[in-house]
Amino acid sequence: MDMATKGKLFRDMHYGNDAFIIPNPYDAGTAKLLAACGFQALATTSAGYAFSAGVPDNNISRDDMIRHSATIVDATDLPVSADLENGFYDAPEEVARTIAMAAEVGLVGGSIEDSVNKGHHSGQYDIGFAKERIAAAVEAARALPYAFTLTARAENFLVGKPDIADVVARLQAYEDAGADVLYAPGLTREADVRTVVENVSKPVNVVMGLSGLQFSQQALSAMGVKRISTGSSLSRVALGAFLRASEEMRDHGTFAYAEDALPFGRINAMFEA
């Protein structure tokens, strides 16, 4: 597909009757496997990529994240949206540059956070400045020759400020700035999800894969959610299996973990296809 077709297809996915699932691969191999499973779009995960690089989240440079996003784009023909953290810089013009760089490698969407990342989540920008940053990202997205779906994120629940009224106020400000999709990661209560959906008019993304959170795609659709992402959960599932196998070998000298491994032939055949 050309970029115009990809961009429109991705934008249109947000306006179906039900929520669609956009899983988050963390390398080219997992992107190919998700495509083989039949998913229609993919999103990168900043944490998943950081863990694969052996560093904590929010420790990847903009250039490295853009290069990583390019490997996900190139792995399949699916539309890809990127986790662009907070745009990697404070200044609105740098956030706009991040969007332009994302487009240069074939991304058809990206998310911008309102958190101040200094190696870890350390708070949020003032709502007024956060809106300016989203407005700059929107302006850069609209300057592109195809539909680039911009997601604005209110990080309250990830920075220790679980104030749903402030979440709604922030998302309304980002909607007013022109964001296409609104997202408050960390929502775990149905009441909070419904509050967000009912107080904005743009499509809402909810992240699943959090421990103890078991809303189904059907249940989230009934709440009015339009997109379901998985964040770093697929990466953490894989790392969890790896660590359990490693600890079994270290502590017991046994290799029972291999019983849960997919057959070599199946994985090999999927990549051959």
Secondary structure, DSSP 8 states (H G I E B T S, - for coil): --HHHHHHHHHHHTTSSS-EEE---SSHHHHHHHHHTT-S-EE--HHHHHHHTTS-TT-S-HHHHHHHHHHHHHH-SS-EEEE-TT-SSSSHHHHHHHHHHHHHTT-SEEEEE-EEESSSEEEE--HHHHHHHHHHHHHHHHTSSS--EEEEE--GGGTT---HHHHHHHHHHHHHTT-SEEE-TT---HHHHHHHHHT-SS-EEEE---TT----HHHHHHTT--EEE-TTHHHHHHHHHHHHHHHHHHHH---GGGGGS--HHHHHHHHH-
